[in-house]
Amino acid sequence: MKFEIFYKTTALKDLEDVSVFLFEKTGFANFAKDYINSIKSKIEILSFFPEIGYWIEDKELGSKNLRCLPLGEYVIYYEYSSKRIVIFHVWHSKKFSPNF
């Protein structure tokens, strides 16, 4: 079964922030766009394998059934139910855990 993937506003903002950062750093809009598309493409694997991420062990966060999936320099925070995956955050691995 394929799960649908939904992005919370927070995750979309995270991706926008990454895009702006990459554009400012490189000066190439296409590079930033391609990089974001690459992240989204890797997130798509969750639609087939939602349990690939690991549970977040923090009691407060864990109580929300959140999972974490490292993707290169980024970490995807998400949860899934019987038919859908909700992406909460896309954070650079050097950042602290987000506040949910």
N, CA, C and O atoms as a GROMACS GRO file, in nm:
protein
  400
    1MET      N    1   0.083  -0.117   0.000
    1MET     CA    2   0.000   0.000   0.000
    1MET      C    3   0.088   0.124   0.000
    1MET      O    4   0.189   0.130   0.070
    2LYS      N    5   0.050   0.222  -0.078
    2LYS     CA    6   0.124   0.348  -0.083
    2LYS      C    7   0.054   0.450   0.006
    2LYS      O    8  -0.067   0.470  -0.004
    3PHE      N    9   0.131   0.514   0.092
    3PHE     CA   10   0.079   0.617   0.182
    3PHE      C   11   0.087   0.754   0.113
    3PHE      O   12   0.179   0.779   0.035
    4GLU      N   13  -0.009   0.840   0.143
    4GLU     CA   14  -0.003   0.978   0.094
    4GLU      C   15   0.086   1.058   0.188
    4GLU      O   16   0.088   1.035   0.308
    5ILE      N   17   0.159   1.152   0.131
    5ILE     CA   18   0.247   1.237   0.211
    5ILE      C   19   0.192   1.379   0.213
    5ILE      O   20   0.162   1.438   0.109
    6PHE      N   21   0.180   1.432   0.334
    6PHE     CA   22   0.134   1.569   0.356
    6PHE      C   23   0.242   1.645   0.431
    6PHE      O   24   0.306   1.592   0.521
    7TYR      N   25   0.261   1.770   0.392
    7TYR     CA   26   0.358   1.856   0.459
    7TYR      C   27   0.285   1.959   0.545
    7TYR      O   28   0.199   2.032   0.496
    8LYS      N   29   0.320   1.964   0.673
    8LYS     CA   30   0.268   2.068   0.760
    8LYS      C   31   0.331   2.201   0.716
    8LYS      O   32   0.434   2.203   0.649
    9THR      N   33   0.269   2.310   0.755
    9THR     CA   34   0.322   2.442   0.724
    9THR      C   35   0.464   2.458   0.776
    9THR      O   36   0.547   2.523   0.712
   10THR      N   37   0.491   2.400   0.891
   10THR     CA   38   0.625   2.409   0.949
   10THR      C   39   0.730   2.343   0.859
   10THR      O   40   0.840   2.396   0.844
   11ALA      N   41   0.696   2.231   0.800
   11ALA     CA   42   0.790   2.160   0.711
   11ALA      C   43   0.811   2.240   0.582
   11ALA      O   44   0.923   2.248   0.532
   12LEU      N   45   0.704   2.298   0.530
   12LEU     CA   46   0.718   2.379   0.408
   12LEU      C   47   0.805   2.501   0.436
   12LEU      O   48   0.885   2.542   0.351
   13LYS      N   49   0.790   2.560   0.554
   13LYS     CA   50   0.873   2.674   0.593
   13LYS      C   51   1.019   2.631   0.605
   13LYS      O   52   1.109   2.703   0.561
   14ASP      N   53   1.041   2.514   0.663
   14ASP     CA   54   1.178   2.461   0.674
   14ASP      C   55   1.242   2.446   0.536
   14ASP      O   56   1.357   2.485   0.516
   15LEU      N   57   1.167   2.391   0.441
   15LEU     CA   58   1.220   2.372   0.305
   15LEU      C   59   1.247   2.506   0.238
   15LEU      O   60   1.346   2.522   0.166
   16GLU      N   61   1.160   2.602   0.262
   16GLU     CA   62   1.182   2.736   0.208
   16GLU      C   63   1.308   2.799   0.266
   16GLU      O   64   1.386   2.862   0.194
   17ASP      N   65   1.328   2.781   0.396
   17ASP     CA   66   1.448   2.834   0.461
   17ASP      C   67   1.575   2.771   0.404
   17ASP      O   68   1.675   2.840   0.383
   18VAL      N   69   1.570   2.642   0.378
   18VAL     CA   70   1.686   2.573   0.319
   18VAL      C   71   1.712   2.629   0.180
   18VAL      O   72   1.827   2.654   0.143
   19SER      N   73   1.606   2.647   0.103
   19SER     CA   74   1.620   2.700  -0.032
   19SER      C   75   1.682   2.839  -0.032
   19SER      O   76   1.773   2.867  -0.110
   20VAL      N   77   1.633   2.926   0.055
   20VAL     CA   78   1.688   3.062   0.065
   20VAL      C   79   1.834   3.058   0.106
   20VAL      O   80   1.917   3.129   0.049
   21PHE      N   81   1.866   2.975   0.205
   21PHE     CA   82   2.004   2.962   0.250
   21PHE      C   83   2.095   2.919   0.135
   21PHE      O   84   2.202   2.977   0.114
   22LEU      N   85   2.052   2.817   0.062
   22LEU     CA   86   2.135   2.766  -0.048
   22LEU      C   87   2.151   2.869  -0.159
   22LEU      O   88   2.258   2.882  -0.218
   23PHE      N   89   2.044   2.942  -0.188
   23PHE     CA   90   2.054   3.046  -0.290
   23PHE      C   91   2.150   3.155  -0.246
   23PHE      O   92   2.234   3.200  -0.325
   24GLU      N   93   2.138   3.199  -0.120
   24GLU     CA   94   2.228   3.303  -0.070
   24GLU      C   95   2.374   3.256  -0.068
   24GLU      O   96   2.466   3.334  -0.093
   25LYS      N   97   2.393   3.129  -0.039
   25LYS     CA   98   2.529   3.075  -0.030
   25LYS      C   99   2.592   3.056  -0.168
   25LYS      O  100   2.711   3.083  -0.187
   26THR      N  101   2.512   3.009  -0.264
   26THR     CA  102   2.568   2.975  -0.396
   26THR      C  103   2.538   3.079  -0.504
   26THR      O  104   2.615   3.094  -0.599
   27GLY      N  105   2.427   3.149  -0.489
   27GLY     CA  106   2.386   3.243  -0.593
   27GLY      C  107   2.314   3.178  -0.710
   27GLY      O  108   2.284   3.243  -0.809
   28PHE      N  109   2.286   3.048  -0.698
   28PHE     CA  110   2.220   2.974  -0.806
   28PHE      C  111   2.082   2.926  -0.762
   28PHE      O  112   2.070   2.836  -0.679
   29ALA      N  113   1.979   2.988  -0.818
   29ALA     CA  114   1.841   2.951  -0.783
   29ALA      C  115   1.810   2.807  -0.825
   29ALA      O  116   1.741   2.735  -0.754
   30ASN      N  117   1.860   2.767  -0.941
   30ASN     CA  118   1.833   2.630  -0.989
   30ASN      C  119   1.896   2.526  -0.897
   30ASN      O  120   1.838   2.420  -0.875
   31PHE      N  121   2.013   2.556  -0.843
   31PHE     CA  122   2.077   2.464  -0.750
   31PHE      C  123   1.989   2.446  -0.626
   31PHE      O  124   1.966   2.333  -0.582
   32ALA      N  125   1.941   2.556  -0.571
   32ALA     CA  126   1.856   2.551  -0.451
   32ALA      C  127   1.728   2.472  -0.480
   32ALA      O  128   1.686   2.389  -0.400
   33LYS      N  129   1.667   2.498  -0.595
   33LYS     CA  130   1.544   2.428  -0.633
   33LYS      C  131   1.569   2.278  -0.650
   33LYS      O  132   1.491   2.196  -0.601
   34ASP      N  133   1.675   2.244  -0.719
   34ASP     CA  134   1.709   2.102  -0.740
   34ASP      C  135   1.738   2.031  -0.608
   34ASP      O  136   1.701   1.915  -0.590
   35TYR      N  137   1.803   2.101  -0.517
   35TYR     CA  138   1.836   2.041  -0.387
   35TYR      C  139   1.709   2.012  -0.308
   35TYR      O  140   1.696   1.905  -0.249
   36ILE      N  141   1.614   2.106  -0.308
   36ILE     CA  142   1.486   2.085  -0.239
   36ILE      C  143   1.410   1.970  -0.304
   36ILE      O  144   1.353   1.886  -0.235
   37ASN      N  145   1.410   1.965  -0.436
   37ASN     CA  146   1.344   1.854  -0.505
   37ASN      C  147   1.409   1.721  -0.471
   37ASN      O  148   1.340   1.619  -0.463
   38SER      N  149   1.539   1.721  -0.452
   38SER     CA  150   1.610   1.600  -0.412
   38SER      C  151   1.566   1.554  -0.273
   38SER      O  152   1.544   1.435  -0.250
   39ILE      N  153   1.554   1.648  -0.181
   39ILE     CA  154   1.506   1.614  -0.045
   39ILE      C  155   1.366   1.556  -0.053
   39ILE      O  156   1.337   1.454   0.009
   40LYS      N  157   1.277   1.622  -0.128
   40LYS     CA  158   1.139   1.575  -0.140
   40LYS      C  159   1.133   1.436  -0.205
   40LYS      O  160   1.052   1.352  -0.166
   41SER      N  161   1.219   1.414  -0.302
   41SER     CA  162   1.224   1.284  -0.367
   41SER      C  163   1.263   1.174  -0.269
   41SER      O  164   1.208   1.064  -0.271
   42LYS      N  165   1.360   1.205  -0.183
   42LYS     CA  166   1.402   1.107  -0.082
   42LYS      C  167   1.292   1.084   0.022
   42LYS      O  168   1.277   0.973   0.073
   43ILE      N  169   1.217   1.189   0.053
   43ILE     CA  170   1.105   1.175   0.147
   43ILE      C  171   0.999   1.080   0.091
   43ILE      O  172   0.930   1.012   0.166
   44GLU      N  173   0.986   1.077  -0.041
   44GLU     CA  174   0.886   0.992  -0.106
   44GLU      C  175   0.903   0.844  -0.071
   44GLU      O  176   0.806   0.768  -0.079
   45ILE      N  177   1.023   0.802  -0.034
   45ILE     CA  178   1.043   0.662   0.005
   45ILE      C  179   0.954   0.625   0.123
   45ILE      O  180   0.917   0.509   0.140
   46LEU      N  181   0.919   0.725   0.204
   46LEU     CA  182   0.830   0.699   0.318
   46LEU      C  183   0.692   0.652   0.273
   46LEU      O  184   0.624   0.581   0.347
   47SER      N  185   0.651   0.690   0.154
   47SER     CA  186   0.519   0.649   0.107
   47SER      C  187   0.510   0.497   0.090
   47SER      O  188   0.400   0.441   0.091
   48PHE      N  189   0.625   0.432   0.074
   48PHE     CA  190   0.628   0.287   0.062
   48PHE      C  191   0.680   0.218   0.188
   48PHE      O  192   0.644   0.104   0.216
   49PHE      N  193   0.763   0.288   0.263
   49PHE     CA  194   0.825   0.231   0.382
   49PHE      C  195   0.815   0.329   0.500
   49PHE      O  196   0.916   0.384   0.543
   50PRO      N  197   0.695   0.350   0.554
   50PRO     CA  198   0.677   0.450   0.659
   50PRO      C  199   0.747   0.417   0.790
   50PRO      O  200   0.769   0.506   0.873
   51GLU      N  201   0.782   0.292   0.811
   51GLU     CA  202   0.847   0.254   0.936
   51GLU      C  203   1.000   0.261   0.928
   51GLU      O  204   1.069   0.219   1.020
   52ILE      N  205   1.052   0.313   0.818
   52ILE     CA  206   1.197   0.318   0.800
   52ILE      C  207   1.263   0.412   0.901
   52ILE      O  208   1.378   0.390   0.940
   53GLY      N  209   1.193   0.515   0.942
   53GLY     CA  210   1.248   0.608   1.040
   53GLY      C  211   1.241   0.547   1.180
   53GLY      O  212   1.167   0.452   1.204
   54TYR      N  213   1.320   0.602   1.269
   54TYR     CA  214   1.320   0.548   1.405
   54TYR      C  215   1.238   0.638   1.498
   54TYR      O  216   1.224   0.758   1.475
   55TRP      N  217   1.186   0.575   1.603
   55TRP     CA  218   1.107   0.648   1.702
   55TRP      C  219   1.196   0.748   1.774
   55TRP      O  220   1.312   0.721   1.802
   56ILE      N  221   1.139   0.863   1.803
   56ILE     CA  222   1.210   0.961   1.883
   56ILE      C  223   1.193   0.921   2.028
   56ILE      O  224   1.081   0.901   2.075
   57GLU      N  225   1.303   0.908   2.099
   57GLU     CA  226   1.300   0.855   2.235
   57GLU      C  227   1.257   0.956   2.341
   57GLU      O  228   1.224   0.916   2.452
   58ASP      N  229   1.257   1.084   2.309
   58ASP     CA  230   1.212   1.185   2.404
   58ASP      C  231   1.067   1.157   2.441
   58ASP      O  232   0.982   1.142   2.354
   59LYS      N  233   1.038   1.150   2.571
   59LYS     CA  234   0.904   1.113   2.616
   59LYS      C  235   0.798   1.208   2.563
   59LYS      O  236   0.691   1.165   2.518
   60GLU      N  237   0.827   1.337   2.568
   60GLU     CA  238   0.729   1.434   2.520
   60GLU      C  239   0.704   1.418   2.370
   60GLU      O  240   0.588   1.416   2.327
   61LEU      N  241   0.808   1.408   2.292
   61LEU     CA  242   0.792   1.393   2.148
   61LEU      C  243   0.743   1.254   2.112
   61LEU      O  244   0.661   1.239   2.021
   62GLY      N  245   0.792   1.153   2.181
   62GLY     CA  246   0.751   1.015   2.152
   62GLY      C  247   0.603   0.992   2.173
   62GLY      O  248   0.543   0.907   2.107
   63SER      N  249   0.545   1.068   2.264
   63SER     CA  250   0.402   1.051   2.291
   63SER      C  251   0.318   1.096   2.172
   63SER      O  252   0.199   1.066   2.165
   64LYS      N  253   0.379   1.167   2.078
   64LYS     CA  254   0.308   1.211   1.959
   64LYS      C  255   0.330   1.114   1.842
   64LYS      O  256   0.292   1.144   1.729
   65ASN      N  257   0.389   0.999   1.869
   65ASN     CA  258   0.416   0.898   1.766
   65ASN      C  259   0.506   0.950   1.655
   65ASN      O  260   0.491   0.911   1.539
   66LEU      N  261   0.597   1.035   1.689
   66LEU     CA  262   0.687   1.092   1.589
   66LEU      C  263   0.803   0.999   1.559
   66LEU      O  264   0.853   0.926   1.645
   67ARG      N  265   0.844   1.004   1.434
   67ARG     CA  266   0.960   0.930   1.389
   67ARG      C  267   1.058   1.028   1.328
   67ARG      O  268   1.025   1.143   1.298
   68CYS      N  269   1.179   0.980   1.310
   68CYS     CA  270   1.287   1.063   1.261
   68CYS      C  271   1.358   0.986   1.151
   68CYS      O  272   1.390   0.868   1.166
   69LEU      N  273   1.383   1.053   1.040
   69LEU     CA  274   1.452   0.989   0.929
   69LEU      C  275   1.568   1.077   0.885
   69LEU      O  276   1.546   1.185   0.829
   70PRO      N  277   1.692   1.033   0.908
   70PRO     CA  278   1.807   1.110   0.860
   70PRO      C  279   1.820   1.095   0.709
   70PRO      O  280   1.815   0.984   0.655
   71LEU      N  281   1.839   1.209   0.642
   71LEU     CA  282   1.862   1.210   0.497
   71LEU      C  283   1.982   1.299   0.470
   71LEU      O  284   1.967   1.420   0.453
   72GLY      N  285   2.098   1.241   0.466
   72GLY     CA  286   2.218   1.321   0.446
   72GLY      C  287   2.237   1.418   0.560
   72GLY      O  288   2.246   1.378   0.676
   73GLU      N  289   2.243   1.546   0.528
   73GLU     CA  290   2.262   1.649   0.629
   73GLU      C  291   2.131   1.688   0.698
   73GLU      O  292   2.132   1.768   0.792
   74TYR      N  293   2.021   1.633   0.653
   74TYR     CA  294   1.890   1.673   0.705
   74TYR      C  295   1.822   1.559   0.779
   74TYR      O  296   1.850   1.441   0.757
   75VAL      N  297   1.733   1.599   0.869
   75VAL     CA  298   1.655   1.502   0.946
   75VAL      C  299   1.508   1.536   0.927
   75VAL      O  300   1.467   1.650   0.943
   76ILE      N  301   1.431   1.436   0.891
   76ILE     CA  302   1.289   1.452   0.867
   76ILE      C  303   1.213   1.403   0.990
   76ILE      O  304   1.233   1.290   1.034
   77TYR      N  305   1.127   1.489   1.044
   77TYR     CA  306   1.042   1.451   1.158
   77TYR      C  307   0.902   1.429   1.104
   77TYR      O  308   0.844   1.518   1.041
   78TYR      N  309   0.847   1.310   1.129
   78TYR     CA  310   0.716   1.278   1.071
   78TYR      C  311   0.640   1.179   1.160
   78TYR      O  312   0.695   1.122   1.254
   79GLU      N  313   0.514   1.163   1.127
   79GLU     CA  314   0.434   1.057   1.187
   79GLU      C  315   0.349   0.996   1.076
   79GLU      O  316   0.328   1.057   0.972
   80TYR      N  317   0.302   0.875   1.100
   80TYR     CA  318   0.216   0.814   1.001
   80TYR      C  319   0.101   0.741   1.068
   80TYR      O  320   0.110   0.697   1.183
   81SER      N  321  -0.007   0.730   0.991
   81SER     CA  322  -0.124   0.656   1.037
   81SER      C  323  -0.153   0.551   0.931
   81SER      O  324  -0.065   0.517   0.852
   82SER      N  325  -0.273   0.501   0.928
   82SER     CA  326  -0.305   0.389   0.840
   82SER      C  327  -0.293   0.423   0.691
   82SER      O  328  -0.271   0.333   0.610
   83LYS      N  329  -0.307   0.550   0.654
   83LYS     CA  330  -0.302   0.581   0.511
   83LYS      C  331  -0.221   0.704   0.475
   83LYS      O  332  -0.205   0.735   0.357
   84ARG      N  333  -0.169   0.775   0.575
   84ARG     CA  334  -0.099   0.898   0.541
   84ARG      C  335   0.022   0.923   0.630
   84ARG      O  336   0.032   0.876   0.743
   85ILE      N  337   0.113   1.000   0.572
   85ILE     CA  338   0.234   1.041   0.642
   85ILE      C  339   0.230   1.193   0.650
   85ILE      O  340   0.203   1.261   0.552
   86VAL      N  341   0.258   1.244   0.770
   86VAL     CA  342   0.260   1.388   0.789
   86VAL      C  343   0.403   1.428   0.823
   86VAL      O  344   0.462   1.380   0.920
   87ILE      N  345   0.459   1.516   0.742
   87ILE     CA  346   0.594   1.567   0.762
   87ILE      C  347   0.582   1.693   0.848
   87ILE      O  348   0.517   1.790   0.808
   88PHE      N  349   0.646   1.693   0.964
   88PHE     CA  350   0.640   1.806   1.056
   88PHE      C  351   0.755   1.903   1.035
   88PHE      O  352   0.735   2.025   1.033
   89HIS      N  353   0.876   1.850   1.020
   89HIS     CA  354   0.994   1.936   1.006
   89HIS      C  355   1.098   1.871   0.916
   89HIS      O  356   1.107   1.748   0.907
   90VAL      N  357   1.176   1.956   0.850
   90VAL     CA  358   1.292   1.914   0.774
   90VAL      C  359   1.405   2.002   0.827
   90VAL      O  360   1.416   2.119   0.789
   91TRP      N  361   1.487   1.947   0.913
   91TRP     CA  362   1.590   2.025   0.982
   91TRP      C  363   1.729   1.979   0.946
   91TRP      O  364   1.753   1.860   0.924
   92HIS      N  365   1.820   2.074   0.940
   92HIS     CA  366   1.960   2.041   0.923
   92HIS      C  367   2.004   1.965   1.047
   92HIS      O  368   1.963   1.999   1.158
   93SER      N  369   2.086   1.865   1.031
   93SER     CA  370   2.125   1.778   1.143
   93SER      C  371   2.203   1.851   1.252
   93SER      O  372   2.213   1.800   1.363
   94LYS      N  373   2.257   1.968   1.223
   94LYS     CA  374   2.331   2.042   1.324
   94LYS      C  375   2.240   2.127   1.413
   94LYS      O  376   2.285   2.183   1.513
   95LYS      N  377   2.113   2.137   1.377
   95LYS     CA  378   2.020   2.213   1.459
   95LYS      C  379   1.973   2.128   1.576
   95LYS      O  380   1.982   2.005   1.574
   96PHE      N  381   1.924   2.194   1.676
   96PHE     CA  382   1.864   2.123   1.789
   96PHE      C  383   1.730   2.068   1.748
   96PHE      O  384   1.676   2.106   1.644
   97SER      N  385   1.675   1.977   1.829
   97SER     CA  386   1.542   1.922   1.802
   97SER      C  387   1.439   2.033   1.798
   97SER      O  388   1.445   2.126   1.879
   98PRO      N  389   1.344   2.024   1.707
   98PRO     CA  390   1.240   2.128   1.698
   98PRO      C  391   1.142   2.120   1.816
   98PRO      O  392   1.132   2.017   1.882
   99ASN      N  393   1.074   2.227   1.840
   99ASN     CA  394   0.966   2.229   1.939
   99ASN      C  395   0.836   2.199   1.865
   99ASN      O  396   0.800   2.270   1.771
  100PHE      N  397   0.768   2.096   1.907
  100PHE     CA  398   0.644   2.058   1.840
  100PHE      C  399   0.525   2.109   1.917
  100PHE      O  400   0.411   2.087   1.876
   0.00000   0.00000   0.00000
